[in-house]
């Protein structure tokens, strides 16, 4: 019993001494504080500094870590995509060859500059072969595009309805690309024979036939040179 009472008295004494060190502290002169308040103040300051360091420094590092984590996921997705392409590489090469063959087939339908006369003759023969009468067959001004040239041809033919339809079909089936635009079909009304068109079934068709050809190397070079000169002129104007 004496020992227990002694311990209680000692604890009360210690607590009293601790409380006494924190009593009447002068916050304007912390250097004069007792040892225990100094230790507690130092611990609180250290915790405060650690918290500031976490939010001020480590938070930026965490942002970078999150950004790198997202970048890692992006790289993984790119890797999976490229891996799938690598696995299907042979199939992709076959598809590329098929596309190249298709493009080559289309290119063959575009005549060169030297073949244009023959193509115009083919269009004319397609009409004559159907018994049509050409009243107008006038090639227009060549329109040069980036990689090809377009030649419009004003056409007016007369003949029976089915023959005109067969002519349009023949033009569409030529080995070279020819398209018909602004097509207008009307009846013939010669002077003093107003009913002759209905009696004979003769019609007139007006249209613009457009055919296309590739630019030859010299024309391509001139095209590139003109584009380069225009770019220099525009750049100098700025």
Legacy VTK file of the C-alpha trace (Angstrom):
# vtk DataFile Version 3.0
C-alpha trace
ASCII
DATASET POLYDATA
POINTS 238 float
0.000 0.000 0.000
2.829 2.387 0.784
4.409 1.624 -2.609
1.198 2.342 -4.520
0.689 5.598 -2.656
4.292 6.544 -3.356
3.849 5.948 -7.090
0.676 8.045 -7.164
2.446 10.838 -5.326
5.400 10.683 -7.742
3.107 10.749 -10.826
1.191 13.673 -9.429
4.449 15.413 -8.722
5.725 14.755 -12.251
2.470 15.965 -13.851
2.566 19.032 -11.702
6.123 19.768 -12.783
5.163 19.266 -16.461
2.171 21.531 -16.096
4.294 24.090 -14.336
6.681 24.216 -17.357
3.792 25.102 -19.647
2.332 27.671 -17.313
2.831 31.375 -17.926
4.882 30.904 -21.115
5.989 34.116 -22.794
5.336 33.573 -26.524
7.382 36.640 -27.366
10.518 35.021 -25.932
10.405 31.286 -26.773
14.126 31.062 -26.088
13.404 31.482 -22.404
10.990 28.549 -22.263
11.754 25.414 -20.218
13.082 22.327 -21.989
9.811 20.418 -22.366
7.862 23.240 -24.067
10.825 23.740 -26.391
10.741 20.043 -27.332
6.988 20.100 -27.952
7.257 23.314 -30.013
10.089 21.782 -32.055
8.027 18.635 -32.711
5.016 20.661 -33.823
7.228 22.750 -36.090
8.759 19.635 -37.624
5.322 18.149 -38.334
4.209 21.446 -39.888
7.285 21.540 -42.117
6.705 17.934 -43.229
3.075 18.733 -44.104
4.136 21.792 -46.102
6.796 19.756 -47.886
4.212 17.128 -48.784
1.735 19.562 -50.284
4.327 21.931 -51.733
6.908 19.512 -53.153
5.638 15.980 -53.120
2.277 16.903 -54.629
4.112 18.064 -57.785
6.014 14.795 -57.867
2.727 12.924 -57.529
1.310 14.850 -60.485
4.331 13.862 -62.565
3.930 10.269 -61.431
0.270 10.269 -62.477
1.170 11.802 -65.846
3.831 9.155 -66.426
1.352 6.453 -65.442
-1.059 7.734 -68.094
1.770 7.884 -70.621
2.666 4.311 -69.759
-0.898 3.241 -70.555
-0.765 5.130 -73.868
2.499 3.416 -74.791
0.995 0.049 -73.917
-1.970 0.745 -76.207
0.365 1.790 -79.027
2.409 -1.344 -78.483
-0.703 -3.533 -78.714
-1.794 -1.731 -81.896
1.610 -2.109 -83.548
1.818 -5.714 -82.409
-1.531 -6.416 -84.089
-0.251 -4.740 -87.271
2.928 -6.785 -87.135
0.916 -9.976 -86.758
-1.245 -8.999 -89.770
1.695 -7.647 -91.789
1.442 -10.289 -94.516
-2.285 -9.653 -94.939
-1.703 -5.884 -95.051
0.940 -6.361 -97.741
-1.503 -8.395 -99.805
-4.110 -5.652 -99.446
-1.534 -3.053 -100.486
-0.737 -5.035 -103.630
-4.443 -5.344 -104.431
-4.898 -1.578 -104.057
-1.865 -0.913 -106.256
-3.235 -3.243 -108.934
-6.604 -1.482 -108.767
-4.952 1.940 -109.093
-2.898 0.701 -112.032
-6.062 -0.582 -113.677
-7.686 2.828 -113.267
-4.575 4.576 -114.589
-4.789 2.519 -117.765
-8.219 4.007 -118.383
-6.677 7.484 -118.559
-5.060 8.168 -121.924
-1.805 9.990 -122.359
-1.456 13.183 -124.322
-0.497 11.283 -127.488
-3.599 9.064 -127.247
-6.173 11.840 -127.061
-6.698 12.024 -130.841
-7.450 8.305 -130.957
-9.922 8.656 -128.093
-11.738 11.509 -129.832
-11.954 9.336 -132.917
-13.414 6.493 -130.812
-16.172 8.792 -129.495
-16.971 9.930 -133.015
-17.042 6.360 -134.341
-19.338 5.316 -131.461
-21.915 7.829 -132.684
-21.535 7.022 -136.365
-21.761 3.307 -135.609
-25.231 3.893 -134.121
-26.378 5.824 -137.167
-26.291 9.200 -135.458
-25.574 12.449 -137.231
-23.015 14.739 -135.561
-24.048 18.357 -135.841
-21.417 19.496 -133.329
-18.231 17.920 -132.046
-16.025 20.679 -130.632
-13.219 20.013 -128.104
-12.867 22.835 -125.603
-10.025 24.283 -123.574
-7.969 21.770 -121.609
-8.397 22.202 -117.845
-5.228 21.220 -115.990
-5.663 19.793 -112.488
-3.032 18.673 -109.978
-2.340 15.266 -111.513
-4.490 15.090 -114.617
-5.974 17.195 -117.393
-9.647 17.406 -118.309
-10.870 17.971 -121.877
-14.522 19.024 -122.334
-16.134 18.298 -125.717
-19.362 19.969 -126.821
-21.475 17.364 -128.624
-24.770 17.551 -130.534
-26.095 14.505 -132.334
-29.400 13.662 -133.950
-31.022 10.264 -134.319
-33.585 7.920 -132.933
-34.169 7.619 -129.187
-32.833 4.089 -128.818
-29.784 4.872 -130.961
-28.971 7.857 -128.755
-29.295 5.665 -125.657
-27.044 3.017 -127.220
-24.477 5.735 -128.056
-24.428 6.907 -124.435
-23.925 3.292 -123.341
-21.105 2.804 -125.851
-19.353 5.936 -124.584
-19.614 4.687 -121.004
-18.086 1.342 -122.038
-15.080 2.780 -123.833
-11.727 1.511 -122.584
-10.884 5.082 -121.596
-12.840 7.167 -119.098
-15.417 9.433 -120.783
-18.368 10.988 -118.938
-21.421 12.807 -120.277
-22.654 15.968 -118.542
-25.477 18.489 -119.002
-27.316 16.056 -121.245
-30.439 17.473 -122.937
-32.678 15.546 -125.363
-35.254 17.398 -127.443
-37.348 16.878 -130.542
-36.388 18.184 -133.958
-38.481 20.975 -135.394
-37.243 21.799 -138.918
-38.910 24.738 -140.655
-42.257 23.939 -142.313
-42.109 20.303 -141.090
-43.381 20.590 -137.538
-44.778 17.071 -137.516
-41.801 15.391 -139.196
-39.909 14.850 -135.922
-42.848 12.991 -134.395
-43.323 10.988 -137.583
-39.702 9.892 -137.925
-38.878 9.675 -134.229
-35.778 11.839 -134.684
-34.386 13.519 -131.594
-31.464 15.798 -130.827
-29.113 15.292 -127.909
-26.809 17.989 -126.611
-24.197 17.153 -123.990
-20.711 17.866 -122.783
-18.441 14.850 -122.971
-15.487 15.022 -120.625
-12.434 12.872 -120.963
-9.366 12.830 -118.785
-5.688 12.189 -119.316
-2.543 12.068 -117.263
-0.103 14.937 -117.322
3.161 14.018 -118.987
6.448 14.567 -117.056
7.073 17.935 -118.701
3.606 19.169 -117.743
4.038 17.880 -114.192
7.338 19.755 -113.910
5.761 22.939 -115.234
2.915 22.493 -112.750
5.330 22.105 -109.832
7.395 25.065 -111.002
4.302 27.266 -111.275
3.214 26.252 -107.771
6.693 27.009 -106.401
6.765 30.415 -108.121
3.320 31.262 -106.788
4.406 30.268 -103.284
7.493 32.486 -103.517
5.400 35.379 -104.803
2.882 35.030 -101.999
5.677 34.726 -99.437
7.400 37.838 -100.762
4.120 39.753 -100.715
3.729 38.991 -97.009
LINES 1 239
238 0 1 2 3 4 5 6 7 8 9 10 11 12 13 14 15 16 17 18 19 20 21 22 23 24 25 26 27 28 29 30 31 32 33 34 35 36 37 38 39 40 41 42 43 44 45 46 47 48 49 50 51 52 53 54 55 56 57 58 59 60 61 62 63 64 65 66 67 68 69 70 71 72 73 74 75 76 77 78 79 80 81 82 83 84 85 86 87 88 89 90 91 92 93 94 95 96 97 98 99 100 101 102 103 104 105 106 107 108 109 110 111 112 113 114 115 116 117 118 119 120 121 122 123 124 125 126 127 128 129 130 131 132 133 134 135 136 137 138 139 140 141 142 143 144 145 146 147 148 149 150 151 152 153 154 155 156 157 158 159 160 161 162 163 164 165 166 167 168 169 170 171 172 173 174 175 176 177 178 179 180 181 182 183 184 185 186 187 188 189 190 191 192 193 194 195 196 197 198 199 200 201 202 203 204 205 206 207 208 209 210 211 212 213 214 215 216 217 218 219 220 221 222 223 224 225 226 227 228 229 230 231 232 233 234 235 236 237
